[in-house]
């Protein structure tokens, strides 16, 4: 039997009441609202918002629940933007869309920070669930989004970021799954040699946890060589964006295979149109029928991208559609 699990890559939109409460606080600039040095009023607002998104996920029946990453105003760059060894400089476009982040420039060694673990520990206390899923930016994407003014070359920089993520993950509470978000593997694919090093960095990050590790790629399809190296990584599943490029992703799976489990990005994380659960089921079956040689142990059914692009009402509707499509949780093997 193949197990189906409804989940998300996290990075949710901030609930409307939390936006209002933050706007009413006087004397807080953007840096104060997303840094580890927030005042108690700001922390309380984020804690309440985190409880809201955890409730959203439980009530819709998702199989894995995430912390929500509501403090990630800088999206995947967040863990560096709040680090003491990093200087945040100008505003930079976040990939090829209308979102922006503060460019993190690494000026000193990336030692342990604990920001990610702190948020996840609060979520674990609130959630009271054994289905908690952690979310981290992948080492290659984090290096791609940042600038290095300390390590000296791309290889050492990637290793430094991987070491940093390992330390953060080792401080996590127990989780069932870890999603490692790696859009840069698609958007700005590593060249020869760098592709192997990216895979090795991902393996090191994955080794920091006993949870099942899913590397979620999106905004297109991996090149054949990058895909092959990613399959060499010590991970449990690769996530494929079947919204942006279903044919190229299917080609990679059909031609080169994939891991024993898979994450299917088949709900559009950026479009407000809410998919019908029956349509989601059809997309799952389409992938299974088109890859008959691959018997999946587990299929994670998920939006293709982060969800912070969506209005709060639409994000909740997408969660509900995902959960409804994936119940019951097991299907016969092809």
Protein Blocks (a to p, Z undefined) as FASTA:
>chain_A
ZZdddddeejiaddfklmmmmmmpghiafklmmmmkbcfklmmmmmmmmmmmmmmmmmno
pabdcehommlmnlmmlmmmmpfkbccdddddehjbfbdcdddddfbdcddeklmmmmmm
mmmmmnopakbccddddfklmmmmpccfknopaklmmmmmmmmmmmmmmmpccdfbdcdd
dfklmmmccdehjlmmmmmmmmmmmmmpcbdcddddehiaddfklmmmmmmpccfbdcdd
fklommlmmmmmmmnopafbdcddfbcfkbcbdcdfklmmmmmmmmmmmmmmbccfbdcd
ddfbdfklpcfklmmmmmmmmmmmmpcfbdcdZZ
